[in-house]
C-alpha cells in the first residue's frame, strides 16, 4: 500500500479494510466535528480531512477499474496481458 494512502487512512482514523460507506460516514462525522464554522475548530485539520477523503475516494474508485500493467503482471505472473484477456 502506498505511503500516502496509509497516511490518509491515519488522518481519518480508519483501518486498512474499509468500504465506500465506511469512508463516507467517517468523512461526514469528521467534517461535522472540524467544520471551520464551529468555534474552536481547526481549519488546517479540515483541509487535511478533505484531502485524505478525496485521495481515498479516488483510490477506491480507480483500484476497482485499474488496468495498470504492473499490477496485472503481479497478479498473473505466468500469463501475458493478451492471453489473460483472451486476445
LUMFIBA-533526 format. One record per atom (N, C-alpha, C): chain; atom name; x, y, z. Coordinates in steps of 0.1 Angstrom, whole numbers, m for minus. Layout:
BEGIN
+-------+------+-------+-------+-------+
! kette ! atom !    xx !    yy !    zz !
+-------+------+-------+-------+-------+
!     A !   CA !     X !     Y !     Z !
...
+-------+------+-------+-------+-------+
! end
This chain:
BEGIN
+-------+------+-------+-------+-------+
! kette ! atom !    xx !    yy !    zz !
+-------+------+-------+-------+-------+
!     A !    N !     8 !   m12 !     0 !
!     A !   CA !     0 !     0 !     0 !
!     A !    C !     9 !    12 !     0 !
!     A !    N !     5 !    22 !    m8 !
!     A !   CA !    13 !    34 !    m9 !
!     A !    C !    13 !    42 !     5 !
!     A !    N !    24 !    49 !     7 !
!     A !   CA !    26 !    56 !    20 !
!     A !    C !    15 !    67 !    21 !
!     A !    N !    12 !    74 !    10 !
!     A !   CA !     2 !    85 !    11 !
!     A !    C !   m12 !    79 !    14 !
!     A !    N !   m15 !    67 !     9 !
!     A !   CA !   m28 !    61 !    12 !
!     A !    C !   m28 !    58 !    27 !
!     A !    N !   m17 !    52 !    32 !
!     A !   CA !   m17 !    49 !    46 !
!     A !    C !   m18 !    61 !    55 !
!     A !    N !   m12 !    72 !    51 !
!     A !   CA !   m13 !    85 !    58 !
!     A !    C !   m27 !    90 !    58 !
!     A !    N !   m34 !    89 !    47 !
!     A !   CA !   m48 !    93 !    46 !
!     A !    C !   m57 !    85 !    55 !
!     A !    N !   m54 !    72 !    55 !
!     A !   CA !   m62 !    64 !    65 !
!     A !    C !   m60 !    68 !    79 !
!     A !    N !   m47 !    71 !    82 !
!     A !   CA !   m44 !    75 !    96 !
!     A !    C !   m50 !    89 !    99 !
!     A !    N !   m50 !    98 !    89 !
!     A !   CA !   m56 !   111 !    91 !
!     A !    C !   m71 !   110 !    95 !
!     A !    N !   m78 !   100 !    88 !
!     A !   CA !   m92 !    98 !    91 !
!     A !    C !   m95 !    88 !   102 !
!     A !    N !   m85 !    82 !   107 !
!     A !   CA !   m87 !    72 !   118 !
!     A !    C !   m94 !    60 !   113 !
!     A !    N !   m90 !    55 !   101 !
!     A !   CA !   m97 !    43 !    95 !
!     A !    C !   m87 !    31 !    95 !
!     A !    N !   m92 !    19 !    95 !
!     A !   CA !   m84 !     7 !    93 !
!     A !    C !   m81 !     6 !    78 !
!     A !    N !   m73 !    m4 !    74 !
!     A !   CA !   m70 !    m6 !    60 !
!     A !    C !   m81 !   m12 !    52 !
!     A !    N !   m90 !   m20 !    58 !
!     A !   CA !  m101 !   m26 !    51 !
!     A !    C !  m113 !   m18 !    54 !
!     A !    N !  m118 !   m10 !    44 !
!     A !   CA !  m130 !    m2 !    45 !
!     A !    C !  m138 !    m3 !    33 !
!     A !    N !  m151 !     1 !    34 !
!     A !   CA !  m160 !     2 !    23 !
!     A !    C !  m162 !    16 !    19 !
!     A !    N !  m168 !    19 !     8 !
!     A !   CA !  m171 !    33 !     4 !
!     A !    C !  m180 !    39 !    15 !
!     A !    N !  m189 !    31 !    20 !
!     A !   CA !  m199 !    36 !    30 !
!     A !    C !  m191 !    40 !    43 !
!     A !    N !  m181 !    32 !    47 !
!     A !   CA !  m173 !    35 !    59 !
!     A !    C !  m166 !    48 !    57 !
!     A !    N !  m160 !    50 !    45 !
!     A !   CA !  m153 !    62 !    42 !
!     A !    C !  m162 !    74 !    43 !
!     A !    N !  m173 !    73 !    37 !
!     A !   CA !  m182 !    84 !    36 !
!     A !    C !  m188 !    88 !    50 !
!     A !    N !  m191 !    78 !    58 !
!     A !   CA !  m196 !    80 !    72 !
!     A !    C !  m186 !    87 !    80 !
!     A !    N !  m173 !    82 !    79 !
!     A !   CA !  m162 !    88 !    87 !
!     A !    C !  m160 !   102 !    83 !
!     A !    N !  m160 !   105 !    70 !
!     A !   CA !  m158 !   118 !    65 !
!     A !    C !  m168 !   128 !    70 !
!     A !    N !  m181 !   124 !    69 !
!     A !   CA !  m192 !   132 !    74 !
!     A !    C !  m191 !   135 !    89 !
!     A !    N !  m187 !   125 !    97 !
!     A !   CA !  m185 !   127 !   111 !
!     A !    C !  m174 !   137 !   114 !
!     A !    N !  m162 !   135 !   107 !
!     A !   CA !  m151 !   144 !   109 !
!     A !    C !  m154 !   158 !   104 !
!     A !    N !  m161 !   159 !    93 !
!     A !   CA !  m164 !   172 !    88 !
!     A !    C !  m173 !   180 !    98 !
!     A !    N !  m182 !   173 !   104 !
!     A !   CA !  m191 !   179 !   113 !
!     A !    C !  m184 !   184 !   126 !
!     A !    N !  m174 !   176 !   130 !
!     A !   CA !  m166 !   179 !   142 !
!     A !    C !  m156 !   190 !   139 !
!     A !    N !  m151 !   191 !   127 !
!     A !   CA !  m140 !   200 !   124 !
!     A !    C !  m143 !   212 !   115 !
!     A !    N !  m156 !   214 !   112 !
!     A !   CA !  m160 !   224 !   103 !
!     A !    C !  m155 !   238 !   108 !
!     A !    N !  m150 !   246 !    99 !
!     A !   CA !  m145 !   259 !   103 !
!     A !    C !  m155 !   268 !   110 !
!     A !    N !  m168 !   266 !   108 !
!     A !   CA !  m178 !   275 !   114 !
!     A !    C !  m180 !   272 !   129 !
!     A !    N !  m175 !   260 !   133 !
!     A !   CA !  m177 !   256 !   147 !
!     A !    C !  m166 !   263 !   155 !
!     A !    N !  m170 !   270 !   166 !
!     A !   CA !  m160 !   277 !   174 !
!     A !    C !  m149 !   267 !   179 !
!     A !    N !  m137 !   272 !   178 !
!     A !   CA !  m126 !   263 !   182 !
!     A !    C !  m121 !   253 !   172 !
!     A !    N !  m128 !   252 !   161 !
!     A !   CA !  m124 !   242 !   151 !
!     A !    C !  m111 !   246 !   144 !
!     A !    N !  m103 !   237 !   139 !
!     A !   CA !   m91 !   240 !   132 !
!     A !    C !   m93 !   238 !   117 !
!     A !    N !   m91 !   249 !   110 !
!     A !   CA !   m93 !   249 !    95 !
!     A !    C !   m82 !   240 !    88 !
!     A !    N !   m70 !   240 !    94 !
!     A !   CA !   m60 !   231 !    88 !
!     A !    C !   m64 !   217 !    89 !
!     A !    N !   m69 !   213 !   100 !
!     A !   CA !   m74 !   199 !   102 !
!     A !    C !   m85 !   195 !    92 !
!     A !    N !   m94 !   205 !    89 !
!     A !   CA !  m104 !   202 !    80 !
!     A !    C !   m98 !   200 !    66 !
!     A !    N !   m89 !   209 !    62 !
!     A !   CA !   m82 !   207 !    49 !
!     A !    C !   m76 !   193 !    48 !
!     A !    N !   m69 !   189 !    59 !
!     A !   CA !   m63 !   175 !    59 !
!     A !    C !   m73 !   164 !    56 !
!     A !    N !   m85 !   166 !    63 !
!     A !   CA !   m95 !   156 !    62 !
!     A !    C !  m101 !   156 !    48 !
!     A !    N !  m103 !   167 !    42 !
!     A !   CA !  m108 !   168 !    28 !
!     A !    C !   m99 !   162 !    19 !
!     A !    N !   m86 !   165 !    20 !
!     A !   CA !   m76 !   159 !    11 !
!     A !    C !   m75 !   144 !    12 !
!     A !    N !   m75 !   139 !    25 !
!     A !   CA !   m75 !   125 !    27 !
!     A !    C !   m87 !   118 !    21 !
!     A !    N !   m99 !   124 !    24 !
!     A !   CA !  m111 !   118 !    18 !
!     A !    C !  m110 !   117 !     3 !
!     A !    N !  m107 !   128 !    m4 !
!     A !   CA !  m106 !   128 !   m18 !
!     A !    C !   m96 !   118 !   m23 !
!     A !    N !   m84 !   117 !   m17 !
!     A !   CA !   m74 !   107 !   m21 !
!     A !    C !   m80 !    93 !   m20 !
!     A !    N !   m85 !    90 !    m8 !
!     A !   CA !   m91 !    76 !    m6 !
!     A !    C !  m102 !    73 !   m15 !
!     A !    N !  m111 !    83 !   m18 !
!     A !   CA !  m122 !    80 !   m27 !
!     A !    C !  m117 !    77 !   m41 !
!     A !    N !  m108 !    85 !   m46 !
!     A !   CA !  m102 !    83 !   m59 !
!     A !    C !   m95 !    70 !   m60 !
!     A !    N !   m88 !    67 !   m49 !
!     A !   CA !   m80 !    54 !   m49 !
!     A !    C !   m90 !    42 !   m50 !
!     A !    N !  m101 !    43 !   m42 !
!     A !   CA !  m111 !    32 !   m42 !
!     A !    C !  m117 !    31 !   m55 !
!     A !    N !  m121 !    41 !   m62 !
!     A !   CA !  m127 !    41 !   m75 !
!     A !    C !  m117 !    36 !   m85 !
!     A !    N !  m105 !    41 !   m85 !
!     A !   CA !   m95 !    37 !   m95 !
!     A !    C !   m90 !    23 !   m94 !
!     A !    N !   m89 !    18 !   m81 !
!     A !   CA !   m84 !     5 !   m79 !
!     A !    C !   m93 !    m6 !   m85 !
!     A !    N !  m106 !    m3 !   m84 !
!     A !   CA !  m116 !   m13 !   m88 !
!     A !    C !  m115 !   m15 !  m104 !
!     A !    N !  m112 !    m4 !  m111 !
!     A !   CA !  m111 !    m4 !  m125 !
!     A !    C !   m97 !    m3 !  m131 !
!     A !    N !   m87 !    m6 !  m122 !
!     A !   CA !   m73 !    m4 !  m126 !
!     A !    C !   m69 !   m15 !  m137 !
!     A !    N !   m63 !   m10 !  m147 !
!     A !   CA !   m57 !   m19 !  m157 !
!     A !    C !   m42 !   m16 !  m158 !
!     A !    N !   m37 !   m12 !  m147 !
!     A !   CA !   m22 !    m9 !  m146 !
!     A !    C !   m15 !   m22 !  m150 !
!     A !    N !    m6 !   m21 !  m159 !
!     A !   CA !     1 !   m33 !  m164 !
!     A !    C !    10 !   m39 !  m153 !
!     A !    N !    16 !   m31 !  m145 !
!     A !   CA !    24 !   m37 !  m134 !
!     A !    C !    16 !   m45 !  m124 !
!     A !    N !     4 !   m40 !  m121 !
!     A !   CA !    m5 !   m47 !  m112 !
!     A !    C !   m10 !   m60 !  m118 !
!     A !    N !   m13 !   m60 !  m130 !
!     A !   CA !   m18 !   m72 !  m137 !
!     A !    C !    m6 !   m82 !  m138 !
!     A !    N !     6 !   m77 !  m140 !
!     A !   CA !    17 !   m86 !  m141 !
!     A !    C !    20 !   m93 !  m127 !
!     A !    N !    18 !   m85 !  m116 !
!     A !   CA !    19 !   m91 !  m103 !
!     A !    C !     8 !  m102 !  m100 !
!     A !    N !    m4 !   m99 !  m104 !
!     A !   CA !   m15 !  m108 !  m101 !
!     A !    C !   m14 !  m121 !  m110 !
!     A !    N !   m10 !  m119 !  m122 !
!     A !   CA !    m9 !  m130 !  m132 !
!     A !    C !     5 !  m131 !  m138 !
!     A !    N !    14 !  m136 !  m130 !
!     A !   CA !    28 !  m135 !  m135 !
!     A !    C !    31 !  m145 !  m146 !
!     A !    N !    23 !  m156 !  m148 !
!     A !   CA !    26 !  m166 !  m158 !
!     A !    C !    19 !  m163 !  m171 !
!     A !    N !    11 !  m153 !  m172 !
!     A !   CA !     4 !  m150 !  m184 !
!     A !    C !     7 !  m137 !  m190 !
!     A !    N !     7 !  m136 !  m203 !
!     A !   CA !     9 !  m123 !  m209 !
!     A !    C !    m5 !  m116 !  m208 !
!     A !    N !    m5 !  m103 !  m210 !
!     A !   CA !   m17 !   m95 !  m209 !
!     A !    C !   m27 !   m99 !  m220 !
!     A !    N !   m22 !  m102 !  m231 !
!     A !   CA !   m31 !  m106 !  m242 !
!     A !    C !   m38 !  m119 !  m239 !
!     A !    N !   m30 !  m129 !  m234 !
!     A !   CA !   m36 !  m142 !  m230 !
!     A !    C !   m46 !  m140 !  m219 !
!     A !    N !   m43 !  m132 !  m209 !
!     A !   CA !   m52 !  m130 !  m198 !
!     A !    C !   m66 !  m125 !  m202 !
!     A !    N !   m66 !  m116 !  m212 !
!     A !   CA !   m79 !  m110 !  m216 !
!     A !    C !   m84 !  m117 !  m229 !
!     A !    N !   m79 !  m128 !  m232 !
!     A !   CA !   m84 !  m136 !  m243 !
!     A !    C !   m81 !  m131 !  m257 !
!     A !    N !   m70 !  m124 !  m259 !
!     A !   CA !   m67 !  m119 !  m272 !
!     A !    C !   m57 !  m128 !  m279 !
+-------+------+-------+-------+-------+
! end
